[in-house]
Amino acid sequence: QVHLVESGGGLVQPGGSLRLSCAASGSIFSSYAMGWYRQAPGKQRELVATITTDGTTTYADSVKGRFTISRDNAKNTVSLQMNSLKPEDTAVYYCNVRHILTSQNSWGQGTQVIVSS
């Protein structure tokens, strides 16, 4: 199982930006797809963005054009650049990695993002 450590959450005003980072233990190069999920209070967890081993990205419609997911395989990290943040982006954001063959999932502890004036 991969151990994930997230950072970068915080309080930001609407229209502002944050960059989340997730560091994975060991090497995940060419073996894991990576993604970000979020869960707002009282709501179910939802997919925000994913990135495959070859760099192909997928985004939820609600964040397209505003969020960018990227991975640095040499450093075993995945990041989420969040721009033009909206109050509805407020949630706990979780990093996820999934082994492309075994489908084994690992989750980070979550990092809080609050978008408020």
N, C-alpha and C positions, 0 to 999 in steps of 0.2 A: 504494500500500500504506500502511496505517495503522501508525504506530509507537506501541507501547504500553509504558507504564512502570508497573510494579506496586510497591506498598509495603504495609506493615502486617503482614507475617508476623513470626513469632517463636515463643518458647517460652511455653506456657501450661499451667496445671494442669488436669486433668479437671474439667469443670463451669464452667470459665472462659470468657471471651469474647475475640474478636479481631475487628477490622474491617479488611478488605482493601480497597484502593483501586487503581483502574487509570485512568490518564490517557491519553487518546488525542490524537495530533497532529491538527491540523486540525479541521474540523467534521464530526461524524458524525450530526448531528441529522436524523432522519427517513430516514436512508439505511442504517443498520446495526443489525442485531440484535447483542446483546452477551451474553456468558456467562462463566462460570467453570468450569474443569475442574481436575482434580487427578490426580496420579500418585504413588502410594506406591512405595517401593523394591521392585523386582522385580515390580511389577504394571503393568497397562496403564492408560493414561489413561482417565478416566471423566468424564462430564458431571456437574456439580454443580447448576448453575442457569443459566437463561437468562431474558432479558428482551427483548421485542420493541420495535419503535419506538413502539407504542401503549401500552406499559407492561404487557403481559400477561407473567406470569411462569410458569416451569416449574421444578420441583425434583426432584432425585433422591429416591426414597423414603427413603433413608438420612438425609437432612438435612431433610426436611419438618418444619415446626414449630420448627426450631432455627436455620436459616439464612434470611436475607432478602437478596435481590438488589434493587438499586435503581440508577437511572441519573439523572444530572443532565445533560441535554442542553445546557444553557447553558454548562456547564463541561467538557463532553466527557469525563465520567468515569462509571465504573460501580463500585459498591461491593458488598461482600459482608459483611454483618454475621453473625458466627458466634457463637451462644450455646450454652450447655450442651455444650461441646466434649468429645469422647470421644477416647481414644487412637487409635481407628480412623480418626479424621479427620486423623491425621498424614500429610502428603503435601506435595509441591510443588504449589502452586496457580498456575494459568495463566489469565490473562485472554485472552479471544477476542472478536473482532468479525467479523461476516460481513455483507457487502453484500447487501441484500435482493434486488437484481436480478441482479447479476453473480455472487453467491455467493463472491466473493473473501474469503479468510480472512487475518487477521493475528493473531499471537500475541505475548504478552508474554514476558519472559525467565523468569518464574516467581518465586514467593516462597515460602520454606519455612515451613511451619507444623508445629510439634512440640507434641503434647499428651502430657504426661508428668508424673508426680509425682516 
